[in-house]
Amino acid sequence: MAEKDLFTLSKIFYYVREKYYNQAYITANEALKRYVNDGLLKFYSAVAQLMNGRLNESMRELEQLRSRPELTVAALLALIHAHKQHKNPGIHL
């Protein structure tokens, strides 16, 4: 689990805080190679995509993460943010 890899999580938090969203996305995806099915890393990857403006990809990933009990609220809040940013909120590509 990624919770045990505090260095990687700290790097992701730093990149998001400093608005280096592409680097946060890269770091999360590199960590996903080690922790393949980790929901927290998938969430941070989706949030980094969302903040980079890749709304459709992030919304797809967040929709999948909604079913995980530990990420339901976080994924829903991120989806609300994505829908507010989306130019055509009723259309999913």
DSSP file (Angstrom, degrees, kcal/mol; ACC not computed):
  #  RESIDUE AA STRUCTURE BP1 BP2  ACC     N-H-->O    O-->H-N    N-H-->O    O-->H-N    TCO  KAPPA ALPHA  PHI   PSI    X-CA   Y-CA   Z-CA
    1    1 A M    >         0   0    0      0, 0.0     3,-1.2     0, 0.0     4,-0.4   0.000 360.0 360.0 360.0 146.1    0.0    0.0    0.0
    2    2 A A  G >   +     0   0    0      1,-0.3     3,-1.2     2,-0.2     7,-0.3   0.715 360.0  77.4 -70.1 -20.9    1.1    3.5   -0.8
    3    3 A E  G 3  S+     0   0    0      1,-0.3    -1,-0.3     6,-0.1     3,-0.1   0.793  92.9  53.7 -60.6 -25.7    0.4    4.7    2.8
    4    4 A K  G <  S+     0   0    0     -3,-1.2     2,-1.4     1,-0.2    -1,-0.3   0.701  93.8  73.2 -80.4 -19.9    3.6    3.0    3.8
    5    5 A D    <>  +     0   0    0     -3,-1.2     4,-1.9    -4,-0.4     3,-0.2  -0.623  58.8 165.3 -94.9  75.8    5.6    4.9    1.2
    6    6 A L  H  >  +     0   0    0     -2,-1.4     4,-2.6     1,-0.2    -1,-0.2   0.804  68.3  60.6 -66.3 -30.1    5.6    8.2    2.9
    7    7 A F  H  > S+     0   0    0      2,-0.2     4,-2.1    -3,-0.2    -1,-0.2   0.936 107.3  44.4 -63.7 -45.6    8.4    9.7    0.7
    8    8 A T  H  > S+     0   0    0     -3,-0.2     4,-2.3     2,-0.2    -2,-0.2   0.925 114.5  48.6 -65.5 -44.4    6.3    9.2   -2.5
    9    9 A L  H  X S+     0   0    0     -4,-1.9     4,-2.7    -7,-0.3    -1,-0.2   0.893 110.2  52.7 -62.7 -38.7    3.2   10.6   -0.9
   10   10 A S  H  X S+     0   0    0     -4,-2.6     4,-2.5     2,-0.2    -1,-0.2   0.898 108.6  50.1 -63.4 -40.1    5.1   13.6    0.4
   11   11 A K  H  X S+     0   0    0     -4,-2.1     4,-2.7     2,-0.2    -2,-0.2   0.925 111.0  48.7 -63.3 -43.4    6.4   14.3   -3.0
   12   12 A I  H  X S+     0   0    0     -4,-2.3     4,-2.4     2,-0.2     5,-0.2   0.930 111.8  49.1 -62.5 -45.0    2.9   14.1   -4.5
   13   13 A F  H  X S+     0   0    0     -4,-2.7     4,-2.7     1,-0.2    -1,-0.2   0.915 112.0  49.6 -59.8 -43.1    1.6   16.4   -1.8
   14   14 A Y  H  X S+     0   0    0     -4,-2.5     4,-2.5     1,-0.2    -2,-0.2   0.941 110.8  48.7 -61.5 -47.9    4.4   18.9   -2.4
   15   15 A Y  H  <>S+     0   0    0     -4,-2.7     5,-3.4     1,-0.2    -1,-0.2   0.891 113.8  46.3 -62.1 -39.8    3.9   18.9   -6.2
   16   16 A V  H ><5S+     0   0    0     -4,-2.4     3,-1.3     3,-0.2    -1,-0.2   0.928 112.2  50.6 -68.0 -43.7    0.1   19.5   -5.8
   17   17 A R  H 3<5S+     0   0    0     -4,-2.7    -2,-0.2     1,-0.3    -1,-0.2   0.884 113.9  44.2 -61.2 -38.8    0.7   22.2   -3.2
   18   18 A E  T 3<5S-     0   0    0     -4,-2.5    -1,-0.3    -5,-0.2    -2,-0.2   0.372 117.3-114.5 -88.1   4.9    3.1   24.0   -5.5
   19   19 A K  T < 5S+     0   0    0     -3,-1.3     2,-1.0    -4,-0.2    -3,-0.2   0.789  70.6 140.1  66.5  31.9    0.8   23.5   -8.5
   20   20 A Y     >< +     0   0    0     -5,-3.4     4,-2.0    -6,-0.2    -1,-0.2  -0.605  19.2 161.1 -95.6  68.5    3.2   21.2  -10.3
   21   21 A Y  H  >  +     0   0    0     -2,-1.0     4,-2.3     1,-0.2    -1,-0.2   0.838  65.6  54.0 -67.1 -35.2    0.3   19.0  -11.4
   22   22 A N  H  > S+     0   0    0      1,-0.2     4,-2.4     2,-0.2    -1,-0.2   0.915 110.3  47.4 -65.6 -40.7    2.1   17.3  -14.3
   23   23 A Q  H  > S+     0   0    0      2,-0.2     4,-2.6     1,-0.2    -2,-0.2   0.870 110.4  52.7 -68.2 -35.3    4.9   16.2  -12.0
   24   24 A A  H  X S+     0   0    0     -4,-2.0     4,-2.5     2,-0.2    -2,-0.2   0.908 109.9  49.4 -63.2 -41.0    2.4   15.0   -9.4
   25   25 A Y  H  X S+     0   0    0     -4,-2.3     4,-2.3     2,-0.2    -2,-0.2   0.925 112.0  47.6 -63.0 -45.5    0.7   12.9  -12.1
   26   26 A I  H  X S+     0   0    0     -4,-2.4     4,-2.2     2,-0.2    -2,-0.2   0.923 113.3  48.0 -62.3 -45.2    4.0   11.4  -13.2
   27   27 A T  H  X S+     0   0    0     -4,-2.6     4,-2.1     1,-0.2    -2,-0.2   0.903 111.7  49.6 -64.2 -42.1    5.0   10.6   -9.6
   28   28 A A  H  X S+     0   0    0     -4,-2.5     4,-1.8     1,-0.2    -1,-0.2   0.904 112.0  48.3 -64.2 -40.7    1.6    9.0   -8.9
   29   29 A N  H  X S+     0   0    0     -4,-2.3     4,-0.8     2,-0.2    -2,-0.2   0.857 109.4  52.2 -70.5 -33.9    1.8    6.9  -12.0
   30   30 A E  H >X S+     0   0    0     -4,-2.2     3,-0.7     1,-0.2     4,-0.6   0.907 111.1  47.9 -64.5 -40.4    5.4    5.8  -11.3
   31   31 A A  H >X S+     0   0    0     -4,-2.1     4,-2.7     1,-0.2     3,-0.8   0.831 102.9  62.8 -68.9 -31.0    4.2    4.7   -7.8
   32   32 A L  H 3< S+     0   0    0     -4,-1.8    -1,-0.2     1,-0.3    -2,-0.2   0.735  93.7  63.0 -66.4 -20.8    1.2    2.9   -9.4
   33   33 A K  H << S+     0   0    0     -4,-0.8     3,-0.3    -3,-0.7    -1,-0.3   0.834 112.2  36.2 -69.4 -31.2    3.7    0.6  -11.1
   34   34 A R  H << S+     0   0    0     -3,-0.8     2,-0.7    -4,-0.6    -2,-0.2   0.866 128.2  34.7 -85.7 -41.3    4.8   -0.6   -7.7
   35   35 A Y  S >< S-     0   0    0     -4,-2.7     3,-1.5     1,-0.2    -1,-0.3  -0.764  79.2-176.9-114.9  82.0    1.4   -0.5   -6.0
   36   36 A V  T 3  S+     0   0    0     -2,-0.7    -1,-0.2    -3,-0.3    -2,-0.1   0.824  74.6  29.5 -57.2 -46.1   -0.8   -1.5   -8.9
   37   37 A N  T 3  S+     0   0    0     -4,-0.0     2,-0.6     4,-0.0    -1,-0.3  -0.047  79.8 142.3-110.2  32.6   -4.3   -1.3   -7.5
   38   38 A D    <>  -     0   0    0     -3,-1.5     4,-1.9     1,-0.2     5,-0.1  -0.638  36.1-160.5 -80.9 117.9   -3.8    1.4   -4.9
   39   39 A G  H  > S+     0   0    0     -2,-0.6     4,-2.4     1,-0.2    -1,-0.2   0.856  87.3  56.6 -66.7 -37.1   -6.9    3.6   -4.8
   40   40 A L  H  > S+     0   0    0      2,-0.2     4,-2.3     1,-0.2    -1,-0.2   0.915 109.2  45.7 -63.6 -43.0   -5.1    6.6   -3.1
   41   41 A L  H  > S+     0   0    0      2,-0.2     4,-2.3     1,-0.2    -1,-0.2   0.887 111.8  52.0 -67.3 -38.0   -2.5    6.8   -5.8
   42   42 A K  H  X S+     0   0    0     -4,-1.9     4,-2.3     2,-0.2    -2,-0.2   0.892 109.3  51.6 -63.3 -37.9   -5.2    6.5   -8.5
   43   43 A F  H  X S+     0   0    0     -4,-2.4     4,-2.6     2,-0.2    -2,-0.2   0.943 110.9  45.9 -63.9 -47.7   -7.1    9.3   -6.8
   44   44 A Y  H  X S+     0   0    0     -4,-2.3     4,-2.3     1,-0.2    -2,-0.2   0.861 111.6  52.9 -65.8 -34.0   -4.1   11.6   -6.8
   45   45 A S  H  X S+     0   0    0     -4,-2.3     4,-2.0     2,-0.2    -1,-0.2   0.922 111.2  46.5 -63.3 -43.9   -3.4   10.7  -10.4
   46   46 A A  H  X S+     0   0    0     -4,-2.3     4,-2.4     2,-0.2    -2,-0.2   0.891 111.9  50.4 -66.4 -40.0   -6.9   11.7  -11.3
   47   47 A V  H  X S+     0   0    0     -4,-2.6     4,-2.6     2,-0.2    -1,-0.2   0.902 109.3  51.3 -65.6 -40.3   -6.8   14.9   -9.3
   48   48 A A  H  X S+     0   0    0     -4,-2.3     4,-1.4     2,-0.2    -1,-0.2   0.903 110.9  48.6 -63.2 -40.1   -3.5   15.9  -11.0
   49   49 A Q  H  <>S+     0   0    0     -4,-2.0     5,-2.4     2,-0.2     4,-0.5   0.917 110.8  51.6 -63.0 -42.4   -5.1   15.2  -14.4
   50   50 A L  H ><5S+     0   0    0     -4,-2.4     3,-1.3     1,-0.2    -2,-0.2   0.926 110.4  47.0 -59.9 -46.5   -8.1   17.3  -13.4
   51   51 A M  H 3<5S+     0   0    0     -4,-2.6    -1,-0.2     1,-0.3    -2,-0.2   0.739 107.7  57.6 -71.4 -21.6   -6.0   20.2  -12.4
   52   52 A N  T 3<5S-     0   0    0     -4,-1.4    -1,-0.3    -5,-0.2    -2,-0.2   0.524 122.1-106.3 -82.2  -6.7   -4.0   19.9  -15.6
   53   53 A G  T < 5S+     0   0    0     -3,-1.3     2,-1.6    -4,-0.5     3,-0.2   0.503  82.2 129.2  95.2   4.3   -7.2   20.4  -17.6
   54   54 A R     >< +     0   0    0     -5,-2.4     4,-1.9     1,-0.2     5,-0.2  -0.574  27.8 162.1 -89.7  73.9   -7.6   16.8  -18.7
   55   55 A L  H  >  +     0   0    0     -2,-1.6     4,-2.8     1,-0.2     5,-0.2   0.895  62.7  51.7 -66.2 -45.1  -11.2   16.7  -17.5
   56   56 A N  H  > S+     0   0    0     -3,-0.2     4,-2.0     1,-0.2    -1,-0.2   0.915 111.9  46.0 -63.4 -44.0  -12.5   13.7  -19.4
   57   57 A E  H  > S+     0   0    0      1,-0.2     4,-2.0     2,-0.2    -1,-0.2   0.923 115.5  46.6 -64.2 -43.6   -9.7   11.3  -18.3
   58   58 A S  H  X S+     0   0    0     -4,-1.9     4,-2.7     1,-0.2    -2,-0.2   0.895 110.5  52.6 -67.6 -38.3   -9.9   12.4  -14.7
   59   59 A M  H  X S+     0   0    0     -4,-2.8     4,-2.1     2,-0.2    -1,-0.2   0.888 108.2  51.5 -65.2 -37.9  -13.7   12.1  -14.6
   60   60 A R  H  X S+     0   0    0     -4,-2.0     4,-1.5    -5,-0.2    -1,-0.2   0.938 113.2  44.4 -61.5 -46.1  -13.6    8.6  -15.9
   61   61 A E  H  X S+     0   0    0     -4,-2.0     4,-1.8     1,-0.2    -2,-0.2   0.904 112.8  50.9 -66.4 -41.4  -11.0    7.6  -13.3
   62   62 A L  H  X S+     0   0    0     -4,-2.7     4,-1.2     1,-0.2    -1,-0.2   0.858 105.1  57.1 -66.5 -34.6  -13.0    9.3  -10.5
   63   63 A E  H  < S+     0   0    0     -4,-2.1     4,-0.4     1,-0.2     3,-0.3   0.896 108.6  47.1 -61.7 -39.2  -16.2    7.6  -11.5
   64   64 A Q  H >< S+     0   0    0     -4,-1.5     3,-0.9     1,-0.2    -2,-0.2   0.864 110.1  52.8 -69.1 -35.4  -14.4    4.3  -11.0
   65   65 A L  H >< S+     0   0    0     -4,-1.8     3,-1.6     1,-0.2     6,-0.3   0.676  89.0  80.1 -75.5 -16.3  -13.0    5.4   -7.6
   66   66 A R  T 3< S+     0   0    0     -4,-1.2    -1,-0.2    -3,-0.3    -2,-0.2   0.784  85.5  60.4 -60.3 -27.3  -16.5    6.3   -6.4
   67   67 A S  T <  S+     0   0    0     -3,-0.9    -1,-0.3    -4,-0.4    -2,-0.2   0.611  82.6  93.9 -79.6 -10.8  -17.2    2.7   -5.6
   68   68 A R  S X> S-     0   0    0     -3,-1.6     3,-1.5    -4,-0.2     4,-0.8  -0.723  72.3-144.0 -84.3 124.0  -14.3    2.4   -3.1
   69   69 A P  G >4 S+     0   0    0      0, 0.0     3,-0.5     0, 0.0     4,-0.4   0.843  97.4  52.6 -58.1 -36.3  -15.6    3.1    0.4
   70   70 A E  G 34 S+     0   0    0      1,-0.2     4,-0.2     2,-0.1    -4,-0.1   0.645 119.3  35.2 -76.1 -12.7  -12.4    4.9    1.5
   71   71 A L  G <> S+     0   0    0     -3,-1.5     4,-2.9    -6,-0.3     5,-0.3   0.331  84.1 104.2-120.9   5.7  -12.5    7.3   -1.5
   72   72 A T  H <X S+     0   0    0     -4,-0.8     4,-2.3    -3,-0.5     5,-0.2   0.935  86.8  39.9 -57.7 -52.3  -16.2    7.9   -2.0
   73   73 A V  H  > S+     0   0    0     -4,-0.4     4,-2.5     2,-0.2    -1,-0.2   0.927 117.6  48.2 -66.3 -45.1  -16.4   11.4   -0.5
   74   74 A A  H  > S+     0   0    0      1,-0.2     4,-2.2     2,-0.2    -1,-0.2   0.911 112.9  48.2 -62.8 -42.5  -13.1   12.5   -2.0
   75   75 A A  H  X S+     0   0    0     -4,-2.9     4,-2.3     2,-0.2    -1,-0.2   0.897 111.3  50.6 -66.0 -39.7  -14.0   11.2   -5.5
   76   76 A L  H  X S+     0   0    0     -4,-2.3     4,-2.2    -5,-0.3    -2,-0.2   0.914 110.6  48.7 -64.5 -42.5  -17.4   12.9   -5.3
   77   77 A L  H  X S+     0   0    0     -4,-2.5     4,-2.0     1,-0.2    -2,-0.2   0.901 112.2  48.7 -64.4 -39.9  -16.0   16.2   -4.3
   78   78 A A  H  X S+     0   0    0     -4,-2.2     4,-2.4     2,-0.2    -1,-0.2   0.885 110.2  52.0 -66.5 -37.7  -13.4   16.0   -7.1
   79   79 A L  H  X S+     0   0    0     -4,-2.3     4,-2.7     2,-0.2    -2,-0.2   0.883 107.2  52.5 -65.4 -38.1  -16.2   15.1   -9.6
   80   80 A I  H  X S+     0   0    0     -4,-2.2     4,-2.0     2,-0.2    -2,-0.2   0.931 110.6  48.1 -61.2 -44.6  -18.2   18.1   -8.5
   81   81 A H  H  X S+     0   0    0     -4,-2.0     4,-1.5     1,-0.2    -2,-0.2   0.905 111.7  50.0 -61.5 -41.8  -15.1   20.3   -9.1
   82   82 A A  H  X S+     0   0    0     -4,-2.4     4,-1.6     1,-0.2    -2,-0.2   0.906 109.1  51.0 -64.5 -42.0  -14.6   18.6  -12.5
   83   83 A H  H  < S+     0   0    0     -4,-2.7    -1,-0.2     1,-0.2    -2,-0.2   0.862 108.1  52.9 -65.3 -34.8  -18.3   19.2  -13.5
   84   84 A K  H  < S+     0   0    0     -4,-2.0    -1,-0.2     1,-0.2    -2,-0.2   0.843 112.7  44.7 -68.1 -32.1  -18.0   22.9  -12.6
   85   85 A Q  H  < S+     0   0    0     -4,-1.5    -2,-0.2    -5,-0.2    -1,-0.2   0.734  92.1 100.4 -81.3 -23.2  -14.9   23.2  -14.8
   86   86 A H     <  -     0   0    0     -4,-1.6     4,-0.0    -5,-0.1    -3,-0.0  -0.405  66.8-145.4 -70.4 136.2  -16.4   21.3  -17.7
   87   87 A K  S    S+     0   0    0      1,-0.3    -1,-0.1    -2,-0.1    -4,-0.0   0.872  98.2  29.2 -69.0 -38.1  -17.8   23.5  -20.6
   88   88 A N  S >  S-     0   0    0      3,-0.2     3,-2.0     1,-0.1    -1,-0.3  -0.775  73.7-178.0-121.4  83.3  -20.6   21.1  -21.3
   89   89 A P  T 3  S+     0   0    0      0, 0.0    -1,-0.1     0, 0.0    -2,-0.1   0.709  78.4  56.7 -61.6 -21.2  -21.4   19.4  -18.0
   90   90 A G  T 3  S+     0   0    0     -4,-0.0     2,-0.5    -7,-0.0    -7,-0.0   0.593  95.6  76.5 -84.3  -9.2  -24.1   17.1  -19.4
   91   91 A I    <   -     0   0    0     -3,-2.0     2,-0.5     2,-0.0    -3,-0.2  -0.897  59.8-167.5-109.6 124.5  -21.8   15.6  -22.0
   92   92 A H              0   0    0     -2,-0.5    -2,-0.0     1,-0.1   -36,-0.0  -0.945 360.0 360.0-108.2 124.4  -19.2   12.9  -21.1
   93   93 A L              0   0    0     -2,-0.5    -1,-0.1     0, 0.0   -37,-0.0   0.428 360.0 360.0 -96.2 360.0  -16.6   12.2  -23.7
